[in-house]
Amino acid sequence: MVQRIGVYPGTFDPITLGHLDIIRRGAKLVDKLIIGVTTNPSKNPMFTPEERMAMVTREVAEQGIDNVEVVGFNALLMKFARAQGASVIVRGLRAVADFEYEYQMAGMNQQLDSEIETVFLMADVSLQPIASKLVKEIALFGGEIADFVTPTIRDEVVARVEQRGRLGDY
């Protein structure tokens, strides 16, 4: 029997409740879901790839999702997905702006490998506004992020902000 493998790629800097929602739901659609933790220097990462992989691995384990594997990559997504034996790319959508970008990416990815389908999952309504970039920005300016990430991730982000220094002065 052929195993259906999916890849959910992202920077996960940091992993949010929205990401965990997509992981939980995406894992139900495939036999194995590979969380591809990638690098994107343009996103100004707060955590190293190794730290992010450890965070994702720990958070997924705490959710009790057992058909997930966390793998780091720094390559073209479709090459990574092919190397993993994936037939599905899982992407989360929060808003119309996400759809426009993701739709274009899905079209380009289909041109690169027509054997791998992209599946879009709408974010839970209560989680739609959450974005890692905004979580980091709120934390950097001393705001509370407990509603957007797990308690452990909150503590790690706050510690990193304290280490690097907060921004703004009111």
FIGUBA-28599 format. One record per residue (C-alpha): residue in three letters; y negated, z, x; residue number from 1. Coordinates in steps of 0.1 Angstrom, whole numbers, plus 5000, padded with zeros to 4 digits. Example, Ala and Ser with C-alpha at 12.3 -4.5 7.8 and 13.67 -1.06 7.14 Angstrom:
% residues 2
<r><residuo>ALA</residuo><py>5045</py><pz>5078</pz><px>5123</px><num>1</num></r>
<r><residuo>SER</residuo><py>5011</py><pz>5071</pz><px>5137</px><num>2</num></r>
//
This chain:
% residues 170
<r><residuo>MET</residuo><py>5000</py><pz>5000</pz><px>5000</px><num>1</num></r>
<r><residuo>VAL</residuo><py>4966</py><pz>4990</pz><px>5013</px><num>2</num></r>
<r><residuo>GLN</residuo><py>4941</py><pz>5019</pz><px>5016</px><num>3</num></r>
<r><residuo>ARG</residuo><py>4906</py><pz>5012</pz><px>5002</px><num>4</num></r>
<r><residuo>ILE</residuo><py>4881</py><pz>5023</pz><px>5028</px><num>5</num></r>
<r><residuo>GLY</residuo><py>4844</py><pz>5027</pz><px>5022</px><num>6</num></r>
<r><residuo>VAL</residuo><py>4815</py><pz>5033</pz><px>5046</px><num>7</num></r>
<r><residuo>TYR</residuo><py>4784</py><pz>5053</pz><px>5036</px><num>8</num></r>
<r><residuo>PRO</residuo><py>4759</py><pz>5047</pz><px>5065</px><num>9</num></r>
<r><residuo>GLY</residuo><py>4728</py><pz>5066</pz><px>5072</px><num>10</num></r>
<r><residuo>THR</residuo><py>4708</py><pz>5087</pz><px>5097</px><num>11</num></r>
<r><residuo>PHE</residuo><py>4713</py><pz>5119</pz><px>5077</px><num>12</num></r>
<r><residuo>ASP</residuo><py>4683</py><pz>5136</pz><px>5095</px><num>13</num></r>
<r><residuo>PRO</residuo><py>4689</py><pz>5160</pz><px>5079</px><num>14</num></r>
<r><residuo>ILE</residuo><py>4716</py><pz>5156</pz><px>5053</px><num>15</num></r>
<r><residuo>THR</residuo><py>4702</py><pz>5164</pz><px>5018</px><num>16</num></r>
<r><residuo>LEU</residuo><py>4716</py><pz>5174</pz><px>4985</px><num>17</num></r>
<r><residuo>GLY</residuo><py>4711</py><pz>5138</pz><px>4975</px><num>18</num></r>
<r><residuo>HIS</residuo><py>4733</py><pz>5126</pz><px>5003</px><num>19</num></r>
<r><residuo>LEU</residuo><py>4760</py><pz>5151</pz><px>4994</px><num>20</num></r>
<r><residuo>ASP</residuo><py>4758</py><pz>5139</pz><px>4958</px><num>21</num></r>
<r><residuo>ILE</residuo><py>4764</py><pz>5103</pz><px>4969</px><num>22</num></r>
<r><residuo>ILE</residuo><py>4792</py><pz>5114</pz><px>4993</px><num>23</num></r>
<r><residuo>ARG</residuo><py>4809</py><pz>5134</pz><px>4965</px><num>24</num></r>
<r><residuo>ARG</residuo><py>4808</py><pz>5105</pz><px>4941</px><num>25</num></r>
<r><residuo>GLY</residuo><py>4815</py><pz>5077</pz><px>4966</px><num>26</num></r>
<r><residuo>ALA</residuo><py>4846</py><pz>5096</pz><px>4978</px><num>27</num></r>
<r><residuo>LYS</residuo><py>4860</py><pz>5092</pz><px>4943</px><num>28</num></r>
<r><residuo>LEU</residuo><py>4858</py><pz>5054</pz><px>4945</px><num>29</num></r>
<r><residuo>VAL</residuo><py>4878</py><pz>5049</pz><px>4977</px><num>30</num></r>
<r><residuo>ASP</residuo><py>4909</py><pz>5063</pz><px>4993</px><num>31</num></r>
<r><residuo>LYS</residuo><py>4889</py><pz>5072</pz><px>5025</px><num>32</num></r>
<r><residuo>LEU</residuo><py>4851</py><pz>5074</pz><px>5028</px><num>33</num></r>
<r><residuo>ILE</residuo><py>4837</py><pz>5071</pz><px>5063</px><num>34</num></r>
<r><residuo>ILE</residuo><py>4803</py><pz>5086</pz><px>5067</px><num>35</num></r>
<r><residuo>GLY</residuo><py>4786</py><pz>5065</pz><px>5094</px><num>36</num></r>
<r><residuo>VAL</residuo><py>4760</py><pz>5085</pz><px>5112</px><num>37</num></r>
<r><residuo>THR</residuo><py>4737</py><pz>5061</pz><px>5129</px><num>38</num></r>
<r><residuo>THR</residuo><py>4706</py><pz>5061</pz><px>5150</px><num>39</num></r>
<r><residuo>ASN</residuo><py>4673</py><pz>5047</pz><px>5139</px><num>40</num></r>
<r><residuo>PRO</residuo><py>4645</py><pz>5056</pz><px>5164</px><num>41</num></r>
<r><residuo>SER</residuo><py>4618</py><pz>5043</pz><px>5140</px><num>42</num></r>
<r><residuo>LYS</residuo><py>4627</py><pz>5073</pz><px>5117</px><num>43</num></r>
<r><residuo>ASN</residuo><py>4616</py><pz>5098</pz><px>5144</px><num>44</num></r>
<r><residuo>PRO</residuo><py>4648</py><pz>5119</pz><px>5143</px><num>45</num></r>
<r><residuo>MET</residuo><py>4645</py><pz>5157</pz><px>5143</px><num>46</num></r>
<r><residuo>PHE</residuo><py>4681</py><pz>5161</pz><px>5153</px><num>47</num></r>
<r><residuo>THR</residuo><py>4703</py><pz>5143</pz><px>5179</px><num>48</num></r>
<r><residuo>PRO</residuo><py>4732</py><pz>5121</pz><px>5167</px><num>49</num></r>
<r><residuo>GLU</residuo><py>4757</py><pz>5148</pz><px>5177</px><num>50</num></r>
<r><residuo>GLU</residuo><py>4738</py><pz>5175</pz><px>5158</px><num>51</num></r>
<r><residuo>ARG</residuo><py>4737</py><pz>5153</pz><px>5127</px><num>52</num></r>
<r><residuo>MET</residuo><py>4774</py><pz>5145</pz><px>5129</px><num>53</num></r>
<r><residuo>ALA</residuo><py>4782</py><pz>5182</pz><px>5132</px><num>54</num></r>
<r><residuo>MET</residuo><py>4759</py><pz>5189</pz><px>5102</px><num>55</num></r>
<r><residuo>VAL</residuo><py>4775</py><pz>5162</pz><px>5080</px><num>56</num></r>
<r><residuo>THR</residuo><py>4810</py><pz>5172</pz><px>5090</px><num>57</num></r>
<r><residuo>ARG</residuo><py>4803</py><pz>5209</pz><px>5082</px><num>58</num></r>
<r><residuo>GLU</residuo><py>4785</py><pz>5202</pz><px>5049</px><num>59</num></r>
<r><residuo>VAL</residuo><py>4813</py><pz>5178</pz><px>5037</px><num>60</num></r>
<r><residuo>ALA</residuo><py>4840</py><pz>5204</pz><px>5046</px><num>61</num></r>
<r><residuo>GLU</residuo><py>4821</py><pz>5230</pz><px>5026</px><num>62</num></r>
<r><residuo>GLN</residuo><py>4820</py><pz>5208</pz><px>4996</px><num>63</num></r>
<r><residuo>GLY</residuo><py>4858</py><pz>5205</pz><px>4998</px><num>64</num></r>
<r><residuo>ILE</residuo><py>4859</py><pz>5167</pz><px>5000</px><num>65</num></r>
<r><residuo>ASP</residuo><py>4891</py><pz>5159</pz><px>5019</px><num>66</num></r>
<r><residuo>ASN</residuo><py>4891</py><pz>5121</pz><px>5021</px><num>67</num></r>
<r><residuo>VAL</residuo><py>4860</py><pz>5119</pz><px>5042</px><num>68</num></r>
<r><residuo>GLU</residuo><py>4857</py><pz>5112</pz><px>5079</px><num>69</num></r>
<r><residuo>VAL</residuo><py>4824</py><pz>5114</pz><px>5099</px><num>70</num></r>
<r><residuo>VAL</residuo><py>4819</py><pz>5088</pz><px>5126</px><num>71</num></r>
<r><residuo>GLY</residuo><py>4789</py><pz>5080</pz><px>5147</px><num>72</num></r>
<r><residuo>PHE</residuo><py>4778</py><pz>5045</pz><px>5154</px><num>73</num></r>
<r><residuo>ASN</residuo><py>4750</py><pz>5025</pz><px>5170</px><num>74</num></r>
<r><residuo>ALA</residuo><py>4758</py><pz>4989</pz><px>5160</px><num>75</num></r>
<r><residuo>LEU</residuo><py>4753</py><pz>4964</pz><px>5133</px><num>76</num></r>
<r><residuo>LEU</residuo><py>4766</py><pz>4979</pz><px>5101</px><num>77</num></r>
<r><residuo>MET</residuo><py>4789</py><pz>4951</pz><px>5092</px><num>78</num></r>
<r><residuo>LYS</residuo><py>4805</py><pz>4951</pz><px>5126</px><num>79</num></r>
<r><residuo>PHE</residuo><py>4810</py><pz>4989</pz><px>5123</px><num>80</num></r>
<r><residuo>ALA</residuo><py>4824</py><pz>4986</pz><px>5088</px><num>81</num></r>
<r><residuo>ARG</residuo><py>4848</py><pz>4958</pz><px>5098</px><num>82</num></r>
<r><residuo>ALA</residuo><py>4860</py><pz>4979</pz><px>5128</px><num>83</num></r>
<r><residuo>GLN</residuo><py>4867</py><pz>5008</pz><px>5104</px><num>84</num></r>
<r><residuo>GLY</residuo><py>4887</py><pz>4985</pz><px>5081</px><num>85</num></r>
<r><residuo>ALA</residuo><py>4862</py><pz>4990</pz><px>5052</px><num>86</num></r>
<r><residuo>SER</residuo><py>4861</py><pz>4968</pz><px>5022</px><num>87</num></r>
<r><residuo>VAL</residuo><py>4831</py><pz>4987</pz><px>5006</px><num>88</num></r>
<r><residuo>ILE</residuo><py>4797</py><pz>4998</pz><px>5017</px><num>89</num></r>
<r><residuo>VAL</residuo><py>4784</py><pz>5027</pz><px>4996</px><num>90</num></r>
<r><residuo>ARG</residuo><py>4746</py><pz>5030</pz><px>4992</px><num>91</num></r>
<r><residuo>GLY</residuo><py>4726</py><pz>5054</pz><px>4972</px><num>92</num></r>
<r><residuo>LEU</residuo><py>4695</py><pz>5044</pz><px>4952</px><num>93</num></r>
<r><residuo>ARG</residuo><py>4667</py><pz>5067</pz><px>4942</px><num>94</num></r>
<r><residuo>ALA</residuo><py>4641</py><pz>5043</pz><px>4928</px><num>95</num></r>
<r><residuo>VAL</residuo><py>4631</py><pz>5007</pz><px>4923</px><num>96</num></r>
<r><residuo>ALA</residuo><py>4617</py><pz>5005</pz><px>4958</px><num>97</num></r>
<r><residuo>ASP</residuo><py>4651</py><pz>5015</pz><px>4972</px><num>98</num></r>
<r><residuo>PHE</residuo><py>4667</py><pz>4988</pz><px>4951</px><num>99</num></r>
<r><residuo>GLU</residuo><py>4645</py><pz>4960</pz><px>4964</px><num>100</num></r>
<r><residuo>TYR</residuo><py>4653</py><pz>4969</pz><px>5000</px><num>101</num></r>
<r><residuo>GLU</residuo><py>4690</py><pz>4976</pz><px>4995</px><num>102</num></r>
<r><residuo>TYR</residuo><py>4694</py><pz>4944</pz><px>4975</px><num>103</num></r>
<r><residuo>GLN</residuo><py>4680</py><pz>4924</pz><px>5004</px><num>104</num></r>
<r><residuo>MET</residuo><py>4702</py><pz>4943</pz><px>5028</px><num>105</num></r>
<r><residuo>ALA</residuo><py>4733</py><pz>4937</pz><px>5006</px><num>106</num></r>
<r><residuo>GLY</residuo><py>4725</py><pz>4900</pz><px>5006</px><num>107</num></r>
<r><residuo>MET</residuo><py>4722</py><pz>4898</pz><px>5043</px><num>108</num></r>
<r><residuo>ASN</residuo><py>4753</py><pz>4919</pz><px>5048</px><num>109</num></r>
<r><residuo>GLN</residuo><py>4772</py><pz>4895</pz><px>5025</px><num>110</num></r>
<r><residuo>GLN</residuo><py>4762</py><pz>4866</pz><px>5047</px><num>111</num></r>
<r><residuo>LEU</residuo><py>4775</py><pz>4885</pz><px>5077</px><num>112</num></r>
<r><residuo>ASP</residuo><py>4809</py><pz>4894</pz><px>5060</px><num>113</num></r>
<r><residuo>SER</residuo><py>4817</py><pz>4882</pz><px>5025</px><num>114</num></r>
<r><residuo>GLU</residuo><py>4849</py><pz>4903</pz><px>5025</px><num>115</num></r>
<r><residuo>ILE</residuo><py>4829</py><pz>4936</pz><px>5023</px><num>116</num></r>
<r><residuo>GLU</residuo><py>4812</py><pz>4945</pz><px>4990</px><num>117</num></r>
<r><residuo>THR</residuo><py>4782</py><pz>4968</pz><px>4986</px><num>118</num></r>
<r><residuo>VAL</residuo><py>4784</py><pz>4993</pz><px>4958</px><num>119</num></r>
<r><residuo>PHE</residuo><py>4752</py><pz>5010</pz><px>4947</px><num>120</num></r>
<r><residuo>LEU</residuo><py>4752</py><pz>5045</pz><px>4932</px><num>121</num></r>
<r><residuo>MET</residuo><py>4722</py><pz>5058</pz><px>4914</px><num>122</num></r>
<r><residuo>ALA</residuo><py>4711</py><pz>5092</pz><px>4926</px><num>123</num></r>
<r><residuo>ASP</residuo><py>4714</py><pz>5121</pz><px>4902</px><num>124</num></r>
<r><residuo>VAL</residuo><py>4681</py><pz>5123</pz><px>4882</px><num>125</num></r>
<r><residuo>SER</residuo><py>4674</py><pz>5158</pz><px>4896</px><num>126</num></r>
<r><residuo>LEU</residuo><py>4679</py><pz>5146</pz><px>4932</px><num>127</num></r>
<r><residuo>GLN</residuo><py>4660</py><pz>5112</pz><px>4930</px><num>128</num></r>
<r><residuo>PRO</residuo><py>4628</py><pz>5124</pz><px>4947</px><num>129</num></r>
<r><residuo>ILE</residuo><py>4647</py><pz>5138</pz><px>4977</px><num>130</num></r>
<r><residuo>ALA</residuo><py>4643</py><pz>5119</pz><px>5010</px><num>131</num></r>
<r><residuo>SER</residuo><py>4651</py><pz>5132</pz><px>5045</px><num>132</num></r>
<r><residuo>LYS</residuo><py>4617</py><pz>5119</pz><px>5057</px><num>133</num></r>
<r><residuo>LEU</residuo><py>4599</py><pz>5140</pz><px>5031</px><num>134</num></r>
<r><residuo>VAL</residuo><py>4621</py><pz>5171</pz><px>5037</px><num>135</num></r>
<r><residuo>LYS</residuo><py>4611</py><pz>5169</pz><px>5074</px><num>136</num></r>
<r><residuo>GLU</residuo><py>4575</py><pz>5164</pz><px>5066</px><num>137</num></r>
<r><residuo>ILE</residuo><py>4574</py><pz>5194</pz><px>5041</px><num>138</num></r>
<r><residuo>ALA</residuo><py>4591</py><pz>5216</pz><px>5067</px><num>139</num></r>
<r><residuo>LEU</residuo><py>4568</py><pz>5205</pz><px>5095</px><num>140</num></r>
<r><residuo>PHE</residuo><py>4538</py><pz>5216</pz><px>5074</px><num>141</num></r>
<r><residuo>GLY</residuo><py>4554</py><pz>5249</pz><px>5066</px><num>142</num></r>
<r><residuo>GLY</residuo><py>4566</py><pz>5241</pz><px>5031</px><num>143</num></r>
<r><residuo>GLU</residuo><py>4598</py><pz>5254</pz><px>5015</px><num>144</num></r>
<r><residuo>ILE</residuo><py>4627</py><pz>5229</pz><px>5014</px><num>145</num></r>
<r><residuo>ALA</residuo><py>4654</py><pz>5251</pz><px>4998</px><num>146</num></r>
<r><residuo>ASP</residuo><py>4655</py><pz>5229</pz><px>4967</px><num>147</num></r>
<r><residuo>PHE</residuo><py>4664</py><pz>5198</pz><px>4987</px><num>148</num></r>
<r><residuo>VAL</residuo><py>4691</py><pz>5209</pz><px>5012</px><num>149</num></r>
<r><residuo>THR</residuo><py>4718</py><pz>5235</pz><px>5015</px><num>150</num></r>
<r><residuo>PRO</residuo><py>4709</py><pz>5269</pz><px>5028</px><num>151</num></r>
<r><residuo>THR</residuo><py>4725</py><pz>5263</pz><px>5062</px><num>152</num></r>
<r><residuo>ILE</residuo><py>4706</py><pz>5230</pz><px>5067</px><num>153</num></r>
<r><residuo>ARG</residuo><py>4674</py><pz>5247</pz><px>5055</px><num>154</num></r>
<r><residuo>ASP</residuo><py>4678</py><pz>5273</pz><px>5083</px><num>155</num></r>
<r><residuo>GLU</residuo><py>4685</py><pz>5246</pz><px>5109</px><num>156</num></r>
<r><residuo>VAL</residuo><py>4655</py><pz>5226</pz><px>5099</px><num>157</num></r>
<r><residuo>VAL</residuo><py>4632</py><pz>5256</pz><px>5099</px><num>158</num></r>
<r><residuo>ALA</residuo><py>4646</py><pz>5267</pz><px>5133</px><num>159</num></r>
<r><residuo>ARG</residuo><py>4639</py><pz>5232</pz><px>5147</px><num>160</num></r>
<r><residuo>VAL</residuo><py>4604</py><pz>5232</pz><px>5133</px><num>161</num></r>
<r><residuo>GLU</residuo><py>4597</py><pz>5266</pz><px>5149</px><num>162</num></r>
<r><residuo>GLN</residuo><py>4611</py><pz>5253</pz><px>5182</px><num>163</num></r>
<r><residuo>ARG</residuo><py>4589</py><pz>5222</pz><px>5181</px><num>164</num></r>
<r><residuo>GLY</residuo><py>4559</py><pz>5237</pz><px>5164</px><num>165</num></r>
<r><residuo>ARG</residuo><py>4545</py><pz>5234</pz><px>5129</px><num>166</num></r>
<r><residuo>LEU</residuo><py>4518</py><pz>5209</pz><px>5120</px><num>167</num></r>
<r><residuo>GLY</residuo><py>4486</py><pz>5214</pz><px>5101</px><num>168</num></r>
<r><residuo>ASP</residuo><py>4463</py><pz>5244</pz><px>5096</px><num>169</num></r>
<r><residuo>TYR</residuo><py>4454</py><pz>5243</pz><px>5059</px><num>170</num></r>
//
